[in-house]
């Protein structure tokens, strides 16, 4: 069984590699999530969860990628939040 909490922790670490992104908060409740924002905007914020199959899903249902390639999922979120490439 996939450890979704560990996947979210690794996803948060990968998003921190993008200079324009900031992890606002993490929750390990039900559901567990990571809230990430573009540090230069008050409105470019997204909440990401990890499904049991390892998919990273935004609050509006967009699939960013999966746990097999966390860096690409974080890069896709950076693109959606208009962050500059790392």
Phi and psi in degrees as a GROMACS rama.xvg file:
@    title "Ramachandran Plot"
@    xaxis  label "Phi"
@    yaxis  label "Psi"
@TYPE xy
-73.4941  135.696  UNK-2
-88.1818  92.6811  UNK-3
-65.8479  -31.9826  UNK-4
-65.014  -42.6319  UNK-5
-63.4819  -40.4392  UNK-6
-61.9464  -41.9012  UNK-7
-66.2739  -37.6246  UNK-8
-63.4325  -42.8216  UNK-9
-67.9265  -35.1684  UNK-10
-64.652  -43.3336  UNK-11
-61.002  -41.9078  UNK-12
-62.0357  -42.5902  UNK-13
-65.9709  -35.6078  UNK-14
-69.4846  -29.6331  UNK-15
-68.0265  -15.4237  UNK-16
-73.2954  -14.508  UNK-17
-92.8444  117.539  UNK-18
-57.3526  -31.8012  UNK-19
-85.2928  -8.01417  UNK-20
-100.546  147.041  UNK-21
-135.447  129.413  UNK-22
-79.8392  116.394  UNK-23
-81.714  -43.3983  UNK-24
-163.218  157.285  UNK-25
-128.517  141.587  UNK-26
-128.707  131.093  UNK-27
-106.384  24.2159  UNK-28
-78.98  -152.219  UNK-29
-123.661  103.852  UNK-30
-87.9918  152.818  UNK-31
-76.2045  144.447  UNK-32
-155.222  165.884  UNK-33
-124.99  130.867  UNK-34
-106.843  120.945  UNK-35
-123.395  142.069  UNK-36
-136.294  157.301  UNK-37
-75.5409  121.272  UNK-38
-67.6193  -8.73126  UNK-39
-102.636  10.7115  UNK-40
-142.42  142.15  UNK-41
-87.7286  -11.6082  UNK-42
-111.312  -17.5786  UNK-43
-87.7752  85.473  UNK-44
-132.812  142.289  UNK-45
-142.336  142.254  UNK-46
-105.138  130.068  UNK-47
-122.227  133.436  UNK-48
-113.766  169.383  UNK-49
-122.854  122.346  UNK-50
-78.5979  168.002  UNK-51
-62.3137  -25.3381  UNK-52
-88.2482  5.75065  UNK-53
90.9162  9.80112  UNK-54
-85.2677  134.411  UNK-55
-89.4148  120.964  UNK-56
-121.137  131.594  UNK-57
-76.7886  169.709  UNK-58
-64.4402  -21.3157  UNK-59
-102.502  13.797  UNK-60
92.3785  6.89214  UNK-61
-80.7845  130.764  UNK-62
-87.8437  115.041  UNK-63
-79.0461  -29.9502  UNK-64
157.744  -162.19  UNK-65
-134.683  176.29  UNK-66
-67.9611  -12.6007  UNK-67
-72.488  -23.7148  UNK-68
-144.548  75.5639  UNK-69
-64.8956  -36.1298  UNK-70
-61.8047  -39.9806  UNK-71
-68.0572  -37.0601  UNK-72
-64.2339  -41.7283  UNK-73
-66.3867  -37.6494  UNK-74
-65.7081  -37.591  UNK-75
-65.4818  -39.4686  UNK-76
-64.1974  -41.6114  UNK-77
-58.545  -41.9543  UNK-78
-62.1875  -45.5695  UNK-79
-64.2232  -31.0561  UNK-80
-94.9568  16.123  UNK-81
56.5974  37.8131  UNK-82
-87.911  149.521  UNK-83
-71.1208  151.337  UNK-84
-60.2544  150.988  UNK-85
